[in-house]
């Protein structure tokens, strides 16, 4: 006959054994997972893209706007036609300034050399730029003869060309620079005079001019071969002089004129780098 107290006691031995086995095998299972994870391949970090290099040669096109300015002077000497205070009056009223503006466009070519962040280069360009600075004064009266008179001057240039070193700092695909060098153009200069007493005169000259230029710019490489730039240049040229005569009833007077030339341009450019 069974003992009632023994029959009611729970059977704990199988539960204890199962817990023991679970505790013993858990570290082994975890260790196997860690080992398996350690054996998986690790993806390599892709190498950084090489820094952009500005070294090389390029050609390109540009377009923008330009403005020219001239200071003009007139000198009338003593003679047999304009008498008394008339030569001085024409001299005074024929002196002043003139300016004009127009669009420009052309092309450029050059080469750069980069050392670290320093970029140095040489660039030459040629732009069509029709500059026609006119000074005209026609509201005057001669103090001695009391004749009304008009005097005018015109300085015309049709292009601007430069040859310039460039030097600046590169920051990746950005390049900021200063530039300066020689500037070239040719001009046609005309001075004219007429009065109500029958006098008239003119003086003309054409001349090739060499001056200087300076400016600054910024260029950006939007692909490995194409760059865009924005640039400002200030160019100054020497004075052009003319000589002629004013002729009227009774004689002549020497007529001299002079004009300098300043050209300022702001333009955008597109370059292809080889």
C-alpha positions as CSV (number, residue, x, y, z in Angstrom):
1,X,0.0,0.0,0.0
2,X,1.5,3.4,-1.0
3,X,2.2,6.2,1.3
4,X,-0.2,9.1,0.7
5,X,2.5,11.6,1.6
6,X,4.8,10.1,-1.0
7,X,2.3,10.1,-3.8
8,X,1.5,13.8,-3.3
9,X,5.1,15.0,-3.5
10,X,6.0,16.6,-6.9
11,X,8.5,14.9,-9.1
12,X,11.3,17.6,-9.3
13,X,14.2,15.5,-10.5
14,X,13.4,15.8,-14.3
15,X,13.0,19.6,-14.0
16,X,16.3,20.0,-12.2
17,X,18.1,18.0,-14.8
18,X,16.6,20.0,-17.7
19,X,17.6,23.3,-16.1
20,X,21.1,22.0,-15.6
21,X,21.4,20.9,-19.2
22,X,20.2,24.3,-20.5
23,X,22.6,26.2,-18.3
24,X,25.5,24.0,-19.5
25,X,24.8,24.3,-23.2
26,X,23.9,28.1,-23.4
27,X,27.5,29.3,-23.2
28,X,28.5,26.8,-25.9
29,X,25.7,28.0,-28.2
30,X,26.6,31.6,-27.7
31,X,30.2,30.9,-28.3
32,X,29.3,29.2,-31.6
33,X,27.3,32.2,-32.7
34,X,30.2,34.6,-31.9
35,X,32.7,32.4,-33.8
36,X,30.3,32.2,-36.8
37,X,30.0,36.0,-36.8
38,X,33.8,36.4,-36.5
39,X,34.2,34.3,-39.6
40,X,31.9,36.5,-41.8
41,X,33.8,38.8,-44.3
42,X,34.1,42.5,-43.4
43,X,33.4,45.0,-46.2
44,X,36.4,47.2,-47.0
45,X,36.0,51.0,-46.7
46,X,36.1,52.5,-50.3
47,X,39.2,54.7,-50.9
48,X,38.7,58.5,-50.9
49,X,38.5,60.1,-54.3
50,X,41.7,61.8,-55.3
51,X,41.8,65.6,-54.9
52,X,41.2,67.6,-58.1
53,X,44.3,68.9,-59.8
54,X,44.4,72.2,-61.6
55,X,47.7,71.4,-63.5
56,X,47.2,71.3,-67.3
57,X,46.3,73.4,-70.3
58,X,42.9,74.6,-71.4
59,X,41.0,76.6,-74.1
60,X,37.6,78.3,-73.7
61,X,35.1,81.1,-74.5
62,X,34.0,84.1,-72.6
63,X,31.3,86.8,-72.7
64,X,30.3,89.8,-70.6
65,X,30.2,93.5,-70.5
66,X,32.8,96.3,-70.7
67,X,33.0,100.0,-70.0
68,X,35.6,102.5,-71.4
69,X,36.4,106.0,-70.2
70,X,38.7,108.7,-71.7
71,X,39.9,112.1,-70.5
72,X,40.3,114.4,-73.5
73,X,42.1,117.7,-73.8
74,X,42.3,120.4,-76.5
75,X,44.9,123.0,-77.1
76,X,44.5,125.8,-79.7
77,X,47.5,127.9,-80.5
78,X,47.7,131.6,-81.6
79,X,47.2,132.3,-85.3
80,X,45.6,134.4,-87.9
81,X,42.0,133.2,-87.6
82,X,41.0,132.8,-83.9
83,X,42.1,136.0,-82.2
84,X,42.0,137.5,-78.7
85,X,40.5,135.1,-76.2
86,X,39.0,132.8,-78.8
87,X,41.8,130.2,-78.7
88,X,41.7,129.9,-74.9
89,X,37.9,129.5,-75.0
90,X,38.1,126.6,-77.5
91,X,40.9,125.1,-75.4
92,X,38.7,125.2,-72.3
93,X,35.5,124.0,-73.8
94,X,37.2,121.2,-75.7
95,X,38.5,119.6,-72.5
96,X,36.5,117.0,-70.6
97,X,35.7,113.3,-70.2
98,X,33.8,110.7,-72.1
99,X,32.6,107.1,-71.4
100,X,30.6,104.3,-73.0
101,X,29.7,100.7,-72.4
102,X,29.0,97.6,-74.6
103,X,29.0,93.8,-74.6
104,X,32.1,91.8,-75.3
105,X,33.0,88.3,-76.2
106,X,35.9,86.2,-77.3
107,X,38.2,83.3,-76.2
108,X,41.1,82.4,-74.0
109,X,43.8,79.8,-73.6
110,X,46.3,79.0,-70.9
111,X,48.1,76.6,-68.7
112,X,48.2,76.0,-64.9
113,X,50.8,74.4,-62.6
114,X,49.7,73.3,-59.1
115,X,52.0,72.8,-56.0
116,X,50.0,71.9,-52.9
117,X,47.3,74.5,-52.7
118,X,49.1,77.1,-54.8
119,X,48.2,77.4,-58.4
120,X,50.2,79.5,-60.9
121,X,49.4,79.9,-64.6
122,X,49.6,82.0,-67.7
123,X,46.6,83.0,-69.8
124,X,46.1,84.9,-73.1
125,X,42.7,86.2,-74.4
126,X,41.2,88.2,-77.2
127,X,37.7,89.8,-76.9
128,X,35.8,91.8,-79.5
129,X,34.8,95.1,-77.7
130,X,33.5,98.1,-79.6
131,X,34.3,101.1,-77.5
132,X,33.4,104.5,-78.8
133,X,33.9,107.3,-76.3
134,X,32.5,110.6,-77.6
135,X,32.9,114.1,-76.2
136,X,31.0,116.9,-77.9
137,X,30.4,120.5,-76.8
138,X,28.2,122.7,-79.1
139,X,26.8,125.3,-76.8
140,X,29.6,127.8,-76.9
141,X,30.3,131.3,-78.1
142,X,33.7,132.8,-79.0
143,X,34.3,135.8,-76.7
144,X,36.2,137.9,-79.4
145,X,34.4,137.1,-82.7
146,X,31.1,136.3,-81.0
147,X,30.7,133.3,-83.3
148,X,29.1,130.1,-82.0
149,X,31.3,127.0,-82.2
150,X,31.3,123.3,-81.6
151,X,34.2,121.0,-80.8
152,X,34.1,117.2,-80.4
153,X,36.4,114.3,-79.9
154,X,36.0,110.6,-80.5
155,X,38.2,107.6,-79.4
156,X,37.2,104.2,-80.8
157,X,38.6,100.8,-80.0
158,X,37.4,97.5,-81.4
159,X,39.0,94.8,-79.2
160,X,40.8,94.1,-76.0
161,X,43.6,91.5,-75.8
162,X,45.7,90.5,-72.7
163,X,48.5,88.2,-71.7
164,X,48.5,87.7,-67.9
165,X,50.1,85.5,-65.3
166,X,47.6,84.1,-62.7
167,X,48.3,83.0,-59.1
168,X,45.9,81.9,-56.4
169,X,44.7,79.3,-53.9
170,X,43.0,76.1,-54.8
171,X,40.5,74.5,-52.4
172,X,39.4,71.3,-54.1
173,X,37.5,72.3,-57.2
174,X,37.5,76.0,-56.3
175,X,40.3,78.3,-57.5
176,X,40.5,82.0,-56.5
177,X,43.2,84.1,-58.1
178,X,44.8,87.4,-58.8
179,X,46.0,88.3,-62.2
180,X,47.9,91.1,-64.0
181,X,50.0,91.7,-67.1
182,X,50.0,93.4,-70.5
183,X,46.9,94.7,-72.4
184,X,46.7,95.5,-76.1
185,X,44.2,97.4,-78.4
186,X,44.2,99.8,-81.3
187,X,42.4,103.1,-81.4
188,X,41.1,105.6,-83.9
189,X,41.1,109.2,-82.6
190,X,39.4,112.1,-84.2
191,X,39.0,115.8,-83.1
192,X,36.8,118.2,-85.0
193,X,36.0,121.9,-84.8
194,X,33.5,124.2,-86.6
195,X,32.1,127.7,-86.0
196,X,29.5,130.0,-87.5
197,X,32.2,132.4,-88.9
198,X,33.4,129.9,-91.5
199,X,36.1,128.2,-89.5
200,X,36.7,124.5,-89.4
201,X,39.4,122.0,-88.4
202,X,40.1,118.4,-87.8
203,X,42.9,116.1,-86.6
204,X,42.9,112.3,-86.8
205,X,45.2,109.4,-85.8
206,X,45.2,105.6,-85.6
207,X,47.5,103.8,-83.1
208,X,48.2,100.4,-81.7
209,X,48.4,100.7,-77.9
210,X,50.1,98.6,-75.3
211,X,49.0,99.1,-71.7
212,X,48.7,97.1,-68.4
213,X,45.9,95.2,-66.8
214,X,45.1,93.8,-63.4
215,X,42.2,92.0,-61.8
216,X,40.8,89.0,-59.9
217,X,38.6,85.9,-60.6
218,X,37.2,82.7,-59.3
219,X,37.1,79.4,-61.2
220,X,35.2,76.2,-60.5
221,X,35.8,72.7,-61.9
222,X,32.3,71.2,-62.3
223,X,33.7,68.1,-64.0
224,X,37.3,66.8,-64.4
225,X,37.5,68.6,-67.8
226,X,35.1,71.5,-67.7
227,X,35.5,74.7,-65.6
228,X,33.5,77.9,-65.3
229,X,35.0,81.2,-64.3
230,X,34.0,84.8,-63.4
231,X,36.6,87.6,-63.8
232,X,37.1,91.3,-63.5
233,X,39.9,93.2,-65.3
234,X,41.0,96.9,-65.2
235,X,43.1,97.9,-68.2
236,X,44.8,101.3,-68.7
237,X,46.5,102.6,-71.9
238,X,48.8,105.5,-72.7
239,X,47.6,108.8,-74.1
240,X,46.9,109.2,-77.9
241,X,47.6,112.6,-79.4
242,X,46.6,114.3,-82.7
243,X,47.6,117.5,-84.4
244,X,45.8,119.5,-87.1
245,X,44.8,123.1,-87.9
246,X,41.7,125.3,-87.7
247,X,41.2,127.2,-90.9
248,X,39.0,130.3,-91.5
249,X,38.8,133.6,-93.2
250,X,42.1,135.4,-92.6
251,X,44.3,132.5,-91.5
252,X,44.8,129.3,-89.4
253,X,45.4,128.2,-85.8
254,X,47.2,125.0,-84.6
255,X,44.8,122.4,-83.1
256,X,46.1,119.7,-80.8
257,X,44.1,117.0,-78.9
258,X,44.8,114.1,-76.6
259,X,42.9,111.3,-75.0
260,X,43.8,108.4,-72.6
261,X,41.8,105.1,-72.4
262,X,40.6,103.0,-69.4
263,X,38.7,99.7,-70.1
264,X,37.0,97.7,-67.3
265,X,35.4,94.3,-68.1
266,X,33.4,91.8,-66.1
267,X,32.9,88.5,-67.8
268,X,32.1,84.8,-67.4
269,X,34.1,82.0,-69.1
270,X,33.8,78.3,-69.9
271,X,37.0,76.3,-70.3
272,X,37.9,72.8,-71.4
273,X,40.9,71.4,-69.6
274,X,43.0,68.8,-71.4
